[in-house]
Amino acid sequence: MDAHADDAGGIAGSSAIERADQTLDRLGREDPRMVRLIEMRFVAGVTAKETAEADGESMHIVRHNLRHSSASAALTIGPAARRKLAMVSCDQES
């Protein structure tokens, strides 16, 4: 499927699931770690603290990377997804 960005910032002619899948594929080509982070947080429900411990990184770095990867994904998925992702915050565990 040839994906073109539409005027709303999403991928034209795609369902939300297809857009999300295409976005994760694109993001994965750029930085596979970011896709893993998105999947761990939003699919598996792993917390930032758990991710930091598993990856040997600080929670600050994990939260920064999660914000960056979520923003990158939201730019491609479209405005509705951007609003949803903006409402989702990283967990505030210490």
C-alpha positions in Angstrom: 0.0 0.0 0.0 1.4 3.4 -1.0 1.0 5.7 2.0 0.8 9.4 1.5 0.3 11.9 4.2 -3.1 13.6 4.0 -3.8 17.2 4.9 -4.7 16.3 8.5 -1.2 14.8 9.0 -2.3 11.2 8.8 -1.9 8.5 6.2 -4.6 8.8 3.5 -7.0 6.0 2.9 -6.1 4.0 5.9 -7.9 2.8 9.0 -6.6 3.8 12.4 -5.1 0.4 12.9 -3.4 0.4 9.5 -2.1 3.9 10.1 -0.7 2.9 13.5 1.0 -0.2 12.0 2.5 1.8 9.1 3.7 4.4 11.6 5.4 1.8 13.8 7.0 0.2 10.7 8.4 3.6 9.6 9.5 4.5 13.1 11.1 1.0 13.4 13.2 1.7 10.3 14.4 4.9 11.9 14.9 3.6 15.5 13.8 0.1 16.5 14.3 0.9 20.2 11.5 3.5 20.0 9.1 1.0 18.6 10.0 -1.5 21.4 9.5 1.2 23.9 6.0 2.1 22.5 5.0 -1.5 22.4 6.2 -2.2 26.0 4.4 0.8 27.4 1.2 0.9 25.4 0.7 -2.7 24.4 2.2 -4.7 27.3 1.6 -2.0 30.0 5.2 -2.0 31.2 5.9 1.0 33.4 8.8 3.5 32.8 10.4 2.2 36.0 10.2 -1.4 34.8 11.6 -0.5 31.4 14.4 1.5 33.0 15.3 -1.4 35.2 15.2 -3.9 32.3 17.2 -1.8 30.0 19.7 -0.4 32.5 18.7 3.2 31.8 17.5 6.0 34.0 13.8 6.7 34.2 14.5 10.2 32.9 15.9 8.7 29.7 13.1 6.2 29.3 10.5 9.0 29.8 12.3 11.2 27.4 12.4 8.5 24.7 8.8 7.6 25.3 7.7 11.2 24.8 9.9 11.5 21.7 8.7 8.2 20.1 5.0 9.0 21.0 5.3 12.4 19.4 6.9 11.0 16.3 4.2 8.4 15.9 1.4 10.9 16.5 2.7 13.2 13.8 2.1 10.4 11.2 -1.1 8.9 12.7 -3.1 12.1 12.6 -4.7 14.8 14.7 -7.1 12.5 16.7 -4.2 10.3 17.7 -2.1 13.3 18.7 -4.9 14.4 21.1 -5.0 10.9 22.6 -1.3 10.7 23.0 -1.1 14.1 24.5 -3.5 13.0 27.2 -1.4 9.9 28.0 1.4 10.8 30.3 4.4 8.7 31.4 3.8 7.0 34.7 5.2 9.1 37.6 6.7 6.3 39.6 10.0 7.0 41.3 
